Amino acid sequence: MTTRDAVSLGAFTFECGESIPELEVAYESYGEFDGENAVLACHALTGSAHVARRPDAGDETAGQARAWWGDVVGPGKAIDTTEYYVVCANVPGSCYGTTGPASENPETGEPYGTDFPPVTVGDWTRAQRKLLDELGVGRLHAVVGGSVGAMNVLDWLRRYPDDVERAASVAGAARLDAQCLGLDAIARRAITSDPDWNGGHYYGGPEPEAGLARARQIGHLMYLSKASMDRKFGRRSAGRDATREDPPDPAAAFFPYREVESYLDYQAESFTDRFDANSYLYLTRAMDDFDLSAGYESDADALAAFDGELLCLSFTGDWHFTVAQSDALADACREAGVSVAHHVVDSDHGHDAFLVEPEKVGPPLSALLAEGLAGRAITDVRDPDDEFAPVHTSLFSD
């Protein structure tokens, strides 16, 4: 059983203190709820509620062309929707069905634009809690998420510690480092310096596609590793049939149009067709702002009330959310007395590994949901004496 719907949560006050008269949250659910089997999946920065493939709707939902975790969530998959009731909600500030800058302000009849209130990860968590209340879900069997979705998971543990039994932070961190903050700032500047941005009130006119395209290209470089880029592109020319996105400067004709440039141009073009520039501004700021220890003495103090189990997954080639950051998170859990395990995956795919290597992500998640941390589907590739015992080896066979 699958559901795609939107629920009005009525008036909503954001953590910044500003309110809107109605917050509508788009969500998808999969499986049957038995009172104890609910799993909340938290999407990454530009993801949607479309976490798993829907047999009744093909593989296109809410403008996102494919299910972002379709090889991890579904019948017979790691997060098995024949066993678990899986809910994924699009976050406030996005443009995939939940109220955001592109939504109509009922008080003016025009899109909010940058009059929309500033959004935080905490606002996402509070909206999800209200949605689950509407769906009749109290305590969660698990909450899982990747990238900024993992930050969303951590916010659940500090904000609603009694509502979660098990959790998984996949390619996550307690906060961004300065390098990532700087790159996000440049990406936002690319949007706001586009002459078509118009202070965020561009709806009905030319949109800041060039600025959003540059922002997306910066993001893609953050998600890939040096090794994966060398393997995919090297220094190869894109070939005589490839054309540049924009007319080149006079000198450009002398130099090759490389495969890596062609790839980034393609990603930028496809992204501007489906995403809103203001939403990109809002969501990256929410990610940048998140700090697990905000309002607490430390990360350990923020997690101290959580009495469930946390699985941290990190990837050796990820320089965006690093192994060291997951190590630090696990250490904070141990200091707080929280049951934790850190599963380190050997991968050269970069940050995107949590999306493109389901065969490595799925087994530890499956074991966590089924058995908790006692499932032993955890390992540290840096320790030669720690062997990974996969579970459900046929998880990803069709």
Number of C-alpha atoms within 10 A of each C-alpha: 12 19 13 18 13 16 15 15 15 11 12 17 15 19 15 11 9 12 14 16 12 15 19 22 25 25 25 21 26 27 20 16 17 11 13 14 19 27 28 23 26 30 26 21 18 20 23 28 28 30 28 25 22 22 9 9 10 11 15 13 20 18 14 18 12 19 21 20 21 17 25 27 23 22 18 18 22 27 29 19 23 15 18 24 25 27 26 24 30 29 34 29 27 28 26 28 24 24 24 28 29 26 19 14 19 12 9 8 9 14 19 22 22 18 11 20 20 20 24 25 27 18 22 22 22 19 22 24 17 16 22 18 12 13 12 11 20 16 19 20 20 25 28 26 24 27 24 30 26 27 30 30 30 30 24 25 26 20 17 16 19 16 19 24 20 24 29 27 28 28 30 30 29 22 19 21 14 10 11 16 17 13 16 21 16 15 23 23 16 20 25 20 14 16 13 18 23 16 13 20 19 18 17 8 10 11 20 24 21 19 23 29 25 22 24 26 21 18 16 17 16 19 18 20 23 16 14 15 16 12 12 13 16 14 14 13 16 18 12 8 5 12 13 14 13 7 9 11 7 7 7 11 10 7 8 14 20 17 18 18 17 19 15 18 20 15 15 24 18 12 18 19 11 15 19 22 28 28 22 23 25 22 23 20 19 20 23 20 16 20 18 23 16 11 10 13 9 14 22 22 17 23 27 19 17 24 17 19 19 30 24 25 28 31 29 21 24 23 19 23 27 21 24 14 20 26 19 15 26 21 18 21 23 16 14 19 15 20 17 21 25 21 24 21 22 15 19 19 23 26 28 21 25 26 19 15 15 19 18 17 22 25 24 29 27 22 21 25 24 14 12 21 20 11 17 18 22 26 20 18 16 11 9 8 9 11 13 14 13 17 17 14 11 12 20 15 9 6
